[in-house]
Amino acid sequence: MEIKAADVMKLRHATNAGMMDCKHALQEAEGDFDKAVDIIRKKGLIVASKRADREAKEGCVLAHAEGKKAALVSLNCETDFVAKNENFIKFTQSILDTAFANMPADLNALLALKIDGRTIADQIAEQTGVIGEKLELSFYGKVEGEDTIAYIHPGNKLATIVAFNKAAETQVKKDVAMQAAAMAPIAVDKTDVPENVIAHELEIGKEKAREEGKPENMLEKIAQGRLNKFFQESTLLNQAFVKEPKETVKSYMQSHDKDLTVTSFVRFTLND
């Protein structure tokens, strides 16, 4: 049967599949639009299963903050070419919009949410068929506080979201978010560092001191000193402020508002 160009375009608009794929699907469905959509989707699921063992190390990292909440997502693909594609970025944005609107508990809960009547998990599988690369929603994070900000580094490979205990100046918030992006802290403050990480750092400090020939009775003290340096380098509030290394991030914020502090942050990058 004859397949009209308008029907092919309609199917392409609905599925983002290629023109020839849409034409073939309509021919197979004998012109039945809904059946053709199902054919396209099933093809996507088949392609997704075949590419399940491929690595998806490229992608798009986006974040959004508004009022008292912020969300961040990373949709991965196989090549940088796809990562820079306008439709791929729009698809990532739609997932972020859904995440921000619903603030699900975790990644699995986000995958179960629906966009246009279909779960995000199903849509990712379908888009794998359309694009021809493995797609994977690799990360989702959220923060909530009295004030928030999001920072996306140019290129969409790195983003941060930060929550504060009170309303703050936009420039101050942006500076803190960029600090978190640039310096990759592991926690807000030293009290937030997991006990297993502290124990590991102490053991490393002792071993280094032992290798340097320090007396056994001095190892604990030396290790504690090195742990304090670790806290200064690895916790956001205690890091040297990038724009003014003579002060910490904490003192920088307090110079604008003595009561201002960070309550939580999330950082994600495809480059690590």
MITOR-898706 format. One record per residue (C-alpha): x negated, y negated, z; residue number from 1; chain. Coordinates in Angstrom, 2 decimals, padded with zeros to 5 digits. Layout:
// residues N
<px X | py Y | pz Z | seq NUM | mol A>;
...
// end
This chain:
// residues 272
<px 000.00 | py 000.00 | pz 000.00 | seq 1 | mol A>;
<px -001.05 | py -003.60 | pz -000.53 | seq 2 | mol A>;
<px -002.47 | py -005.32 | pz 002.54 | seq 3 | mol A>;
<px -001.98 | py -009.08 | pz 002.57 | seq 4 | mol A>;
<px -004.89 | py -011.34 | pz 003.43 | seq 5 | mol A>;
<px -002.70 | py -013.17 | pz 005.96 | seq 6 | mol A>;
<px -002.12 | py -009.91 | pz 007.85 | seq 7 | mol A>;
<px -005.84 | py -009.18 | pz 007.87 | seq 8 | mol A>;
<px -006.54 | py -012.64 | pz 009.29 | seq 9 | mol A>;
<px -003.81 | py -012.19 | pz 011.91 | seq 10 | mol A>;
<px -005.35 | py -008.91 | pz 013.05 | seq 11 | mol A>;
<px -008.83 | py -010.43 | pz 013.05 | seq 12 | mol A>;
<px -007.58 | py -013.30 | pz 015.23 | seq 13 | mol A>;
<px -005.97 | py -010.84 | pz 017.67 | seq 14 | mol A>;
<px -008.96 | py -008.50 | pz 017.97 | seq 15 | mol A>;
<px -012.08 | py -010.41 | pz 016.81 | seq 16 | mol A>;
<px -012.89 | py -007.37 | pz 014.66 | seq 17 | mol A>;
<px -014.55 | py -007.73 | pz 011.24 | seq 18 | mol A>;
<px -012.47 | py -008.42 | pz 008.12 | seq 19 | mol A>;
<px -013.08 | py -005.00 | pz 006.57 | seq 20 | mol A>;
<px -012.40 | py -003.22 | pz 009.86 | seq 21 | mol A>;
<px -009.08 | py -005.07 | pz 010.08 | seq 22 | mol A>;
<px -008.18 | py -004.24 | pz 006.50 | seq 23 | mol A>;
<px -009.00 | py -000.54 | pz 006.97 | seq 24 | mol A>;
<px -007.03 | py -000.43 | pz 010.24 | seq 25 | mol A>;
<px -003.96 | py -001.94 | pz 008.53 | seq 26 | mol A>;
<px -004.28 | py 000.53 | pz 005.67 | seq 27 | mol A>;
<px -004.52 | py 003.43 | pz 008.13 | seq 28 | mol A>;
<px -001.53 | py 002.06 | pz 010.05 | seq 29 | mol A>;
<px 000.40 | py 001.60 | pz 006.80 | seq 30 | mol A>;
<px 000.89 | py -002.07 | pz 007.56 | seq 31 | mol A>;
<px 002.11 | py -001.59 | pz 011.15 | seq 32 | mol A>;
<px 000.41 | py -004.45 | pz 013.03 | seq 33 | mol A>;
<px 000.69 | py -002.99 | pz 016.57 | seq 34 | mol A>;
<px -000.59 | py 000.36 | pz 015.39 | seq 35 | mol A>;
<px -003.50 | py -001.36 | pz 013.64 | seq 36 | mol A>;
<px -004.37 | py -003.15 | pz 016.90 | seq 37 | mol A>;
<px -004.44 | py 000.22 | pz 018.68 | seq 38 | mol A>;
<px -006.70 | py 001.65 | pz 015.97 | seq 39 | mol A>;
<px -009.16 | py -001.23 | pz 016.41 | seq 40 | mol A>;
<px -009.14 | py -000.79 | pz 020.20 | seq 41 | mol A>;
<px -009.65 | py 002.97 | pz 020.01 | seq 42 | mol A>;
<px -012.57 | py 002.43 | pz 017.67 | seq 43 | mol A>;
<px -014.05 | py 000.08 | pz 020.25 | seq 44 | mol A>;
<px -013.75 | py 002.69 | pz 022.99 | seq 45 | mol A>;
<px -015.43 | py 005.30 | pz 020.77 | seq 46 | mol A>;
<px -018.33 | py 002.98 | pz 019.95 | seq 47 | mol A>;
<px -018.65 | py 002.04 | pz 023.63 | seq 48 | mol A>;
<px -018.97 | py 005.69 | pz 024.66 | seq 49 | mol A>;
<px -021.65 | py 006.27 | pz 022.01 | seq 50 | mol A>;
<px -023.69 | py 003.30 | pz 023.23 | seq 51 | mol A>;
<px -023.31 | py 003.98 | pz 026.96 | seq 52 | mol A>;
<px -026.96 | py 005.01 | pz 027.32 | seq 53 | mol A>;
<px -028.32 | py 001.88 | pz 025.61 | seq 54 | mol A>;
<px -029.93 | py -000.93 | pz 027.62 | seq 55 | mol A>;
<px -028.12 | py -004.26 | pz 027.83 | seq 56 | mol A>;
<px -030.79 | py -006.67 | pz 029.07 | seq 57 | mol A>;
<px -029.72 | py -009.81 | pz 027.21 | seq 58 | mol A>;
<px -026.52 | py -011.69 | pz 027.91 | seq 59 | mol A>;
<px -024.77 | py -014.78 | pz 029.15 | seq 60 | mol A>;
<px -024.74 | py -016.03 | pz 032.75 | seq 61 | mol A>;
<px -022.07 | py -018.63 | pz 033.56 | seq 62 | mol A>;
<px -020.84 | py -020.26 | pz 036.77 | seq 63 | mol A>;
<px -018.10 | py -022.65 | pz 037.83 | seq 64 | mol A>;
<px -017.42 | py -024.58 | pz 041.03 | seq 65 | mol A>;
<px -014.45 | py -026.68 | pz 041.94 | seq 66 | mol A>;
<px -013.39 | py -027.88 | pz 045.36 | seq 67 | mol A>;
<px -014.05 | py -025.25 | pz 048.02 | seq 68 | mol A>;
<px -014.89 | py -022.27 | pz 045.83 | seq 69 | mol A>;
<px -017.30 | py -021.19 | pz 043.10 | seq 70 | mol A>;
<px -017.84 | py -018.07 | pz 041.00 | seq 71 | mol A>;
<px -020.62 | py -016.67 | pz 038.81 | seq 72 | mol A>;
<px -020.62 | py -013.86 | pz 036.23 | seq 73 | mol A>;
<px -023.10 | py -012.22 | pz 033.89 | seq 74 | mol A>;
<px -021.96 | py -010.40 | pz 030.76 | seq 75 | mol A>;
<px -024.83 | py -008.41 | pz 029.28 | seq 76 | mol A>;
<px -025.47 | py -007.31 | pz 025.70 | seq 77 | mol A>;
<px -028.38 | py -005.74 | pz 023.81 | seq 78 | mol A>;
<px -029.73 | py -008.66 | pz 021.76 | seq 79 | mol A>;
<px -030.31 | py -012.36 | pz 022.16 | seq 80 | mol A>;
<px -028.57 | py -012.87 | pz 018.81 | seq 81 | mol A>;
<px -025.27 | py -011.67 | pz 020.29 | seq 82 | mol A>;
<px -025.90 | py -013.52 | pz 023.59 | seq 83 | mol A>;
<px -025.98 | py -016.83 | pz 021.69 | seq 84 | mol A>;
<px -022.87 | py -016.06 | pz 019.63 | seq 85 | mol A>;
<px -020.03 | py -018.52 | pz 020.23 | seq 86 | mol A>;
<px -017.37 | py -015.82 | pz 020.56 | seq 87 | mol A>;
<px -019.49 | py -013.87 | pz 023.05 | seq 88 | mol A>;
<px -019.96 | py -016.99 | pz 025.19 | seq 89 | mol A>;
<px -016.22 | py -017.71 | pz 025.00 | seq 90 | mol A>;
<px -015.47 | py -014.15 | pz 026.09 | seq 91 | mol A>;
<px -017.84 | py -014.56 | pz 029.05 | seq 92 | mol A>;
<px -016.13 | py -017.85 | pz 029.89 | seq 93 | mol A>;
<px -012.72 | py -016.18 | pz 029.89 | seq 94 | mol A>;
<px -013.99 | py -013.59 | pz 032.37 | seq 95 | mol A>;
<px -015.43 | py -016.38 | pz 034.55 | seq 96 | mol A>;
<px -012.13 | py -018.29 | pz 034.41 | seq 97 | mol A>;
<px -010.29 | py -015.18 | pz 035.59 | seq 98 | mol A>;
<px -012.83 | py -014.59 | pz 038.35 | seq 99 | mol A>;
<px -012.56 | py -018.18 | pz 039.57 | seq 100 | mol A>;
<px -008.76 | py -018.16 | pz 039.50 | seq 101 | mol A>;
<px -008.50 | py -014.90 | pz 041.46 | seq 102 | mol A>;
<px -011.74 | py -014.70 | pz 043.48 | seq 103 | mol A>;
<px -011.64 | py -010.87 | pz 043.58 | seq 104 | mol A>;
<px -013.48 | py -009.02 | pz 046.34 | seq 105 | mol A>;
<px -016.13 | py -007.42 | pz 044.14 | seq 106 | mol A>;
<px -017.19 | py -006.49 | pz 040.60 | seq 107 | mol A>;
<px -014.86 | py -003.50 | pz 040.35 | seq 108 | mol A>;
<px -011.91 | py -005.64 | pz 041.41 | seq 109 | mol A>;
<px -012.83 | py -008.19 | pz 038.74 | seq 110 | mol A>;
<px -013.00 | py -005.49 | pz 036.05 | seq 111 | mol A>;
<px -009.48 | py -004.40 | pz 036.99 | seq 112 | mol A>;
<px -008.01 | py -007.89 | pz 036.50 | seq 113 | mol A>;
<px -006.18 | py -008.59 | pz 033.26 | seq 114 | mol A>;
<px -006.60 | py -011.15 | pz 030.49 | seq 115 | mol A>;
<px -003.73 | py -011.30 | pz 028.02 | seq 116 | mol A>;
<px -002.23 | py -008.13 | pz 029.45 | seq 117 | mol A>;
<px -005.36 | py -005.93 | pz 029.26 | seq 118 | mol A>;
<px -007.94 | py -005.24 | pz 031.93 | seq 119 | mol A>;
<px -011.34 | py -006.87 | pz 031.62 | seq 120 | mol A>;
<px -012.91 | py -003.39 | pz 031.63 | seq 121 | mol A>;
<px -010.84 | py -002.37 | pz 028.60 | seq 122 | mol A>;
<px -011.55 | py -005.61 | pz 026.79 | seq 123 | mol A>;
<px -015.30 | py -005.19 | pz 027.31 | seq 124 | mol A>;
<px -015.10 | py -001.67 | pz 025.86 | seq 125 | mol A>;
<px -013.09 | py -002.95 | pz 022.91 | seq 126 | mol A>;
<px -015.53 | py -005.80 | pz 022.26 | seq 127 | mol A>;
<px -018.36 | py -003.27 | pz 022.26 | seq 128 | mol A>;
<px -016.70 | py -001.78 | pz 019.20 | seq 129 | mol A>;
<px -016.16 | py -005.17 | pz 017.59 | seq 130 | mol A>;
<px -019.71 | py -006.39 | pz 018.19 | seq 131 | mol A>;
<px -021.47 | py -003.05 | pz 017.82 | seq 132 | mol A>;
<px -023.64 | py -003.48 | pz 020.94 | seq 133 | mol A>;
<px -023.29 | py -002.19 | pz 024.47 | seq 134 | mol A>;
<px -021.62 | py -004.81 | pz 026.67 | seq 135 | mol A>;
<px -021.71 | py -004.66 | pz 030.43 | seq 136 | mol A>;
<px -020.36 | py -006.97 | pz 033.13 | seq 137 | mol A>;
<px -023.48 | py -006.65 | pz 035.27 | seq 138 | mol A>;
<px -022.85 | py -009.20 | pz 038.00 | seq 139 | mol A>;
<px -020.16 | py -011.15 | pz 039.81 | seq 140 | mol A>;
<px -020.69 | py -013.41 | pz 042.81 | seq 141 | mol A>;
<px -018.66 | py -015.97 | pz 044.70 | seq 142 | mol A>;
<px -019.01 | py -018.52 | pz 047.49 | seq 143 | mol A>;
<px -016.53 | py -020.55 | pz 049.49 | seq 144 | mol A>;
<px -017.13 | py -023.58 | pz 051.72 | seq 145 | mol A>;
<px -016.05 | py -027.12 | pz 052.43 | seq 146 | mol A>;
<px -017.83 | py -028.19 | pz 049.23 | seq 147 | mol A>;
<px -019.45 | py -026.29 | pz 046.36 | seq 148 | mol A>;
<px -021.50 | py -026.72 | pz 043.20 | seq 149 | mol A>;
<px -022.55 | py -024.59 | pz 040.24 | seq 150 | mol A>;
<px -025.70 | py -024.94 | pz 038.17 | seq 151 | mol A>;
<px -026.31 | py -023.19 | pz 034.83 | seq 152 | mol A>;
<px -029.85 | py -023.38 | pz 033.53 | seq 153 | mol A>;
<px -030.09 | py -024.25 | pz 029.81 | seq 154 | mol A>;
<px -029.86 | py -021.08 | pz 027.73 | seq 155 | mol A>;
<px -027.27 | py -019.33 | pz 029.93 | seq 156 | mol A>;
<px -029.79 | py -016.88 | pz 031.41 | seq 157 | mol A>;
<px -029.83 | py -018.20 | pz 034.98 | seq 158 | mol A>;
<px -027.21 | py -019.75 | pz 037.25 | seq 159 | mol A>;
<px -026.61 | py -020.55 | pz 040.90 | seq 160 | mol A>;
<px -023.60 | py -021.41 | pz 043.05 | seq 161 | mol A>;
<px -023.93 | py -023.06 | pz 046.46 | seq 162 | mol A>;
<px -021.48 | py -023.72 | pz 049.31 | seq 163 | mol A>;
<px -021.89 | py -026.45 | pz 051.91 | seq 164 | mol A>;
<px -020.43 | py -027.01 | pz 055.37 | seq 165 | mol A>;
<px -019.00 | py -030.42 | pz 054.40 | seq 166 | mol A>;
<px -018.52 | py -032.75 | pz 051.46 | seq 167 | mol A>;
<px -021.83 | py -033.88 | pz 049.96 | seq 168 | mol A>;
<px -023.13 | py -036.27 | pz 047.33 | seq 169 | mol A>;
<px -023.13 | py -034.76 | pz 043.85 | seq 170 | mol A>;
<px -026.84 | py -035.40 | pz 043.30 | seq 171 | mol A>;
<px -027.76 | py -033.77 | pz 046.60 | seq 172 | mol A>;
<px -025.67 | py -030.71 | pz 045.75 | seq 173 | mol A>;
<px -027.21 | py -030.49 | pz 042.29 | seq 174 | mol A>;
<px -030.73 | py -030.77 | pz 043.70 | seq 175 | mol A>;
<px -030.09 | py -027.92 | pz 046.13 | seq 176 | mol A>;
<px -028.55 | py -025.74 | pz 043.40 | seq 177 | mol A>;
<px -031.53 | py -026.38 | pz 041.12 | seq 178 | mol A>;
<px -033.89 | py -025.61 | pz 044.00 | seq 179 | mol A>;
<px -032.22 | py -022.24 | pz 044.45 | seq 180 | mol A>;
<px -032.51 | py -021.60 | pz 040.71 | seq 181 | mol A>;
<px -036.18 | py -022.55 | pz 040.50 | seq 182 | mol A>;
<px -037.53 | py -021.06 | pz 043.74 | seq 183 | mol A>;
<px -035.39 | py -017.90 | pz 044.06 | seq 184 | mol A>;
<px -034.88 | py -017.85 | pz 047.85 | seq 185 | mol A>;
<px -033.65 | py -014.58 | pz 049.33 | seq 186 | mol A>;
<px -031.53 | py -016.13 | pz 052.10 | seq 187 | mol A>;
<px -030.20 | py -019.46 | pz 053.38 | seq 188 | mol A>;
<px -032.26 | py -019.45 | pz 056.61 | seq 189 | mol A>;
<px -034.54 | py -017.07 | pz 058.47 | seq 190 | mol A>;
<px -031.64 | py -015.86 | pz 060.61 | seq 191 | mol A>;
<px -029.99 | py -014.57 | pz 057.42 | seq 192 | mol A>;
<px -032.94 | py -012.40 | pz 056.33 | seq 193 | mol A>;
<px -032.07 | py -008.68 | pz 056.74 | seq 194 | mol A>;
<px -033.85 | py -006.86 | pz 059.58 | seq 195 | mol A>;
<px -035.32 | py -004.28 | pz 057.21 | seq 196 | mol A>;
<px -036.93 | py -007.06 | pz 055.15 | seq 197 | mol A>;
<px -038.42 | py -008.64 | pz 058.30 | seq 198 | mol A>;
<px -039.77 | py -005.27 | pz 059.46 | seq 199 | mol A>;
<px -041.28 | py -004.65 | pz 056.04 | seq 200 | mol A>;
<px -042.98 | py -008.06 | pz 055.97 | seq 201 | mol A>;
<px -044.37 | py -007.54 | pz 059.48 | seq 202 | mol A>;
<px -045.80 | py -004.17 | pz 058.47 | seq 203 | mol A>;
<px -047.40 | py -005.69 | pz 055.36 | seq 204 | mol A>;
<px -048.85 | py -008.50 | pz 057.50 | seq 205 | mol A>;
<px -050.36 | py -006.03 | pz 059.96 | seq 206 | mol A>;
<px -051.82 | py -003.87 | pz 057.21 | seq 207 | mol A>;
<px -053.43 | py -006.85 | pz 055.48 | seq 208 | mol A>;
<px -054.93 | py -008.03 | pz 058.76 | seq 209 | mol A>;
<px -056.20 | py -004.50 | pz 059.46 | seq 210 | mol A>;
<px -057.82 | py -004.35 | pz 056.02 | seq 211 | mol A>;
<px -059.48 | py -007.70 | pz 056.75 | seq 212 | mol A>;
<px -061.06 | py -006.16 | pz 059.86 | seq 213 | mol A>;
<px -059.02 | py -008.10 | pz 062.43 | seq 214 | mol A>;
<px -058.92 | py -006.68 | pz 066.00 | seq 215 | mol A>;
<px -056.04 | py -004.28 | pz 066.62 | seq 216 | mol A>;
<px -054.73 | py -006.39 | pz 069.53 | seq 217 | mol A>;
<px -054.43 | py -009.41 | pz 067.19 | seq 218 | mol A>;
<px -052.47 | py -007.71 | pz 064.41 | seq 219 | mol A>;
<px -049.00 | py -008.49 | pz 065.78 | seq 220 | mol A>;
<px -049.77 | py -012.19 | pz 066.24 | seq 221 | mol A>;
<px -051.30 | py -012.47 | pz 062.78 | seq 222 | mol A>;
<px -048.35 | py -010.65 | pz 061.23 | seq 223 | mol A>;
<px -045.91 | py -013.01 | pz 062.97 | seq 224 | mol A>;
<px -047.78 | py -015.98 | pz 061.52 | seq 225 | mol A>;
<px -047.55 | py -014.52 | pz 058.05 | seq 226 | mol A>;
<px -043.86 | py -013.79 | pz 058.60 | seq 227 | mol A>;
<px -043.28 | py -017.46 | pz 059.38 | seq 228 | mol A>;
<px -044.99 | py -018.36 | pz 056.10 | seq 229 | mol A>;
<px -042.72 | py -015.86 | pz 054.35 | seq 230 | mol A>;
<px -039.67 | py -017.60 | pz 055.86 | seq 231 | mol A>;
<px -040.97 | py -020.97 | pz 054.62 | seq 232 | mol A>;
<px -041.44 | py -019.66 | pz 051.10 | seq 233 | mol A>;
<px -038.37 | py -017.43 | pz 050.84 | seq 234 | mol A>;
<px -035.48 | py -019.09 | pz 052.68 | seq 235 | mol A>;
<px -033.68 | py -021.98 | pz 051.03 | seq 236 | mol A>;
<px -033.48 | py -024.40 | pz 053.95 | seq 237 | mol A>;
<px -037.16 | py -023.94 | pz 054.85 | seq 238 | mol A>;
<px -038.64 | py -024.09 | pz 051.36 | seq 239 | mol A>;
<px -040.65 | py -027.12 | pz 050.31 | seq 240 | mol A>;
<px -038.30 | py -029.35 | pz 048.34 | seq 241 | mol A>;
<px -039.34 | py -029.19 | pz 044.68 | seq 242 | mol A>;
<px -038.88 | py -032.90 | pz 044.06 | seq 243 | mol A>;
<px -040.75 | py -033.88 | pz 047.22 | seq 244 | mol A>;
<px -042.95 | py -031.01 | pz 048.50 | seq 245 | mol A>;
<px -043.83 | py -032.85 | pz 051.73 | seq 246 | mol A>;
<px -040.30 | py -032.26 | pz 053.02 | seq 247 | mol A>;
<px -038.12 | py -029.16 | pz 053.26 | seq 248 | mol A>;
<px -034.74 | py -028.67 | pz 051.62 | seq 249 | mol A>;
<px -033.20 | py -028.95 | pz 055.08 | seq 250 | mol A>;
<px -034.85 | py -032.29 | pz 055.84 | seq 251 | mol A>;
<px -033.95 | py -033.58 | pz 052.37 | seq 252 | mol A>;
<px -030.27 | py -032.87 | pz 052.98 | seq 253 | mol A>;
<px -030.41 | py -034.34 | pz 056.48 | seq 254 | mol A>;
<px -031.94 | py -037.54 | pz 055.11 | seq 255 | mol A>;
<px -028.63 | py -038.04 | pz 053.30 | seq 256 | mol A>;
<px -026.34 | py -036.59 | pz 055.97 | seq 257 | mol A>;
<px -027.74 | py -035.35 | pz 059.28 | seq 258 | mol A>;
<px -025.01 | py -032.71 | pz 059.62 | seq 259 | mol A>;
<px -025.15 | py -031.34 | pz 056.07 | seq 260 | mol A>;
<px -026.31 | py -027.78 | pz 055.48 | seq 261 | mol A>;
<px -025.89 | py -024.84 | pz 053.10 | seq 262 | mol A>;
<px -023.58 | py -022.06 | pz 054.26 | seq 263 | mol A>;
<px -024.12 | py -019.63 | pz 051.37 | seq 264 | mol A>;
<px -025.46 | py -019.35 | pz 047.83 | seq 265 | mol A>;
<px -025.65 | py -016.88 | pz 044.96 | seq 266 | mol A>;
<px -028.38 | py -016.80 | pz 042.34 | seq 267 | mol A>;
<px -028.51 | py -014.53 | pz 039.29 | seq 268 | mol A>;
<px -030.93 | py -014.37 | pz 036.38 | seq 269 | mol A>;
<px -031.47 | py -012.08 | pz 033.41 | seq 270 | mol A>;
<px -035.19 | py -012.88 | pz 033.46 | seq 271 | mol A>;
<px -036.26 | py -010.96 | pz 036.57 | seq 272 | mol A>;
// end
